[in-house]
């Protein structure tokens, strides 16, 4: 999903785990977001994906050149 500043996102989730890559539109930073849905709560874990960030930023430089 391409993340844009100030924009809200509606996600359809079911019980279980959902993994999603989020890419910042300004800097190309890539995060991996894990949603772990239970009956009574949701656990969200987010971490930076350095390998995909490097790849995305390299790609962005080629596009902007």
Secondary structure, DSSP 8 states (H G I E B T S, - for coil): -EE-TT--------SEEEEEEEEETTT--EEEEEEEE-SS-EEEEEEE-HHHHHHHHHHHHHHH-
